């Protein structure tokens, strides 16, 4: 029963993040800047998480100065991901931006190799090859549309993948014994500080952005900075790590489908083939890793 609840929570958390491009694209179409959106989003998430943490009298037990600094730095990676990812969406179709973000899968493997000295297996290297092939197909290089894509959008998309991989890698090592609500609140504090530093010039214009900006900020903040970490905190510990990674891949099709249906972005059959190849590579790699860990027990 606990495992089933964990699976449901992880699915909800991953799927939630897939809806953020809708609000981001709408914000840019309404004339709001990248800085305004990020500041408003993080302000909403900061207020929500701290109000809930205080209201439920969450425990600060196990929180030290060192842990606090680590959580703030980890939260800064979340802020960077939002800046790079939303910046990428500003220049690219949402479907391509999410594909670039999803490169965090193989980048995370490199992080483990460099920082934790965990060498990738043959299976993992094969999965990376499939992922890169899937990216080639999903980006519609063969169709020729990639030639019209601004290079800055691609660079920002890849930077979002690196920052997201950094968040996943370091979040699993930062104050893991501290109350999840306190951890999330401190991390979003780090995100807020980062965007305020980067976009201090936009700060004065945020309050005058009107109800439209704050409504969109509530949407992107809820689906991008509140629900994912909350449901992952509730469910990730109830399922094996490999299964959690597989379930997290639901974010990709949710984002693509929402971009296609709601934002009316065209996704070709070849692109869908690339997306399925990426998802298949992730599943095969995680199932293979789970089987290997089982044999070693």
N, C-alpha and C positions, 0 to 999 in steps of 0.2 A: 504493500500500500504506500509506504514512504517513497519507494523507488518510483512508483507511478506518479505521485505528486511531484517528485523532483523532475521527472521527464516533462510534465506539463508546465512547470514553472520555467524551466530552461527554454522550452519552446516559445512560451509567451515573451520571455525576455529577449530572445533572439529576433522573433518576429516583430517586436515593437520597434527595434532600431531600423527595420526595413521600411517603415512608413515616414521616416524623417525627410527624405527627398521631396515629398509632396509639399510640406510646409516650407522647406528651404526654397524650392523653385517659386512657390507662390510669393514668398517674401521678396525675392529679387525682382519678380515681375511687378510687384507693387512699388518698387523704387527704393526699398530699404537696402542699406549697405551691409557688407559682410561684418563690419565692426558692430553696427547696431544690433544685428541679429544675434551675434555671439554674446554680447554683453547682456541683452535682454534675456536670452535663453539661460545663461548661467545664473543670472539674478533670480529668475523664477525657480530654477532647480535648487539653488542655495537656500532660498526662503522655505521652500517646501520640505526639504530634507531636514533642516535644522528645527523647524517647527514640529515635525513629527518626532524627531529624536528627543526633543525636550518634553513634548507632550506625553510620550510613553516612558519618560524617565529612564532613558537608555543609560547603561552603565559605562563609565569611563575607565573601568578596571583594565589594567594592563597597558594603558596609554602612557607612554613616556615622551620626553622631549625628542628622543631619537625617532621613535615610532611616528610621532606627529610630523616631523620633517619628511620622513619617508613617504607618508601618506600624501602630504602636500605635493611632493615631487611627482608621485604616481598620478595624482589628480591633474597635474600640469600636462601629462601625456594625453589625458582625456581632452583637455582644452586644445592642445595642439591638433589632435585628431579632428575636432570640430572645425577648427580654423582651416586646415588643409582640405578636409573632405567637402565642407560647404563651399570653399573657394573653388574646388574642382567642379562642383555642381554648377557654379556660376558660369563656367566656360564650356562644360561638356553636357551631353545628355545624361540624365540621372542613371540610366542603365549602365553606361560606360564608367561613370564615376564609382559606382558600387563594385563593379568588376575590378577596378584598380585598387580600391580599398581592400578587397578580399585577398590581395596578394600578401596580406599579413600572415597567411597560413605558412607559406614557405619562408618568409622573412623571419617568423618566429622560430622556425627550425634552425636557421642560421644563428639567431640569438642564443639558443640553447647550446649550439656547437661552440660559439665564441666565449660565452660567459660561464656556462655550466660544464663545458668540456664533454657534452653528450654528442657523440658523432652520429650523423644520420645513417640509417641502415640502407641497404640496397633497395628495399621496398619504399623507403621514404624518398630516396633519390628518383625512383621511378615515378612516384606520385607527383613530385615536383615537375618532372618532365611533362606529365599529363596536364598538370595545372597550367603550365606555360603554353602548351598547345591549345588548351581550352581558351586561354586569354587571347591567343592569336585569332581563333575563330570568332569568339564573342565580340572582339573589338571591330569586327567586320573589315579587316584589312583586305580580304579578297574582294569584297564588294566595292572597295575604293573610297568609302566614306571617311575612313580614318585620315585620308590626306587633307581633309578640310578641318580637322580637329586642331585647335590651338595647342601648341606644345606646352604652354604654361598650365593648361588644364591637366594634361597628362602628368607633368612634374608634381603638381599639387596632389593629384590622386595617389601617386606612388609615395609621396611624403606622408600622406594620411595612413597608408599601409604600414610604413615604418613606425610611426608614432603609436598606432593602434597595437602593433606587435609589441612595442615597448611597454605599453600599458598592461597588456595581458601577462607579459613576462614578469614585470616587477610587482604587479598587484598580488600575485600569488606568494610574494615573499615579504609583503609589508603589513606588519601588525595583524597577522591572521587570527590572533586570539581576541582581538578587540571586538566589541559589539558591532555587527554589520551596519546598523544605522549610523553609529558614530563614525565608522570607517568611511561610509559613503558621504556623510556630511563634510568630513574633513577633506576628502578627495575633491568634492565639488568646490570647496573653498579654494583649493589650489588651482582649479580650473578657472574660477572667477578672477583670482589675482592675476593669472597669466593673461586672460583676455583684456583685463583692465590696463595692464602694462602695454600690451600690443596695440590696443585701440583706444588709448586715452583721449585721442583727438575726437573720437565719436561719442564720448561719454555725455557731453552737454546736449547732444541731439537726441539721446535715447528717451528722456522723459517727454519730449515733444513729439515723439513718433506716433502718438495717438493710440487709440484702442486697437487698431489694426495690427500694429507691431507687437503689442503685448499679447494679443490673442494668438498670433502666429508663434510668439515666443513660448507661450504656454503649451502649444501643440508640439513644437520641436523639443522643448525642454522635457515634457512628459515622456515622449517616445524616445528621445535621444539621451537624456541625462538622468532620468528618474526610474522609469520602469525597467530598463535593461539591468542596471546594477542591483536593483531591488530584487527582481525575480531570480537573478543569478545567485544572489546571496541566499535566497530562500531555498533554491533547488539544486545548485551545483554540487553541494556537499552530499547530496542524497543519491547521486549517480556517479559511476566511474568517470575518470577524467576523459578517457577516449570517447565514451558515449556522449559526454557533454559537448565535446568538440564537434561530433557528428551532428548532434541536435542543433548546435549553433549555426550550422551551415544553412538552416532554413531561412536565415536572414537574406541570403542572396536571391532565391526565387521570389520571396515576398517583395523585395525592393524592385525587382524587374517587373513583376506582374502589376504592382501598384503604379509604377512609372508608365507601363503600357496602357492600363485601363483608365487611370485617373489623369495622368499628364499627357495621354495620347501619343506617347513615344513609340515609334515603330521598332519592333524586334523581329528580325528575320529568322527563318528556320535554321539557317547556318549558325546564327548567334545563339539560338536556343540549344543547338548541338554543343557549342562551346561551353555554355553554362552547365549543361548536364555533365559534360566531361570534367569540369572543375569539381562539381559536387561528387561525382563518382570517384575521382582521385582522392578527395578528402575522406570519403567513407572507407575506401579500400585501405588507405594508409592507417586510419585509426583502428579498423577492425584487425588489420595485421599486427599493429602494435599491441592491442589488447590480447591477441592470441599469443604473442611472444611473451608478454608479461605473465600470462597464465601458465605457460610451459616452464618458465623459470621459477615458479613457486614450488 
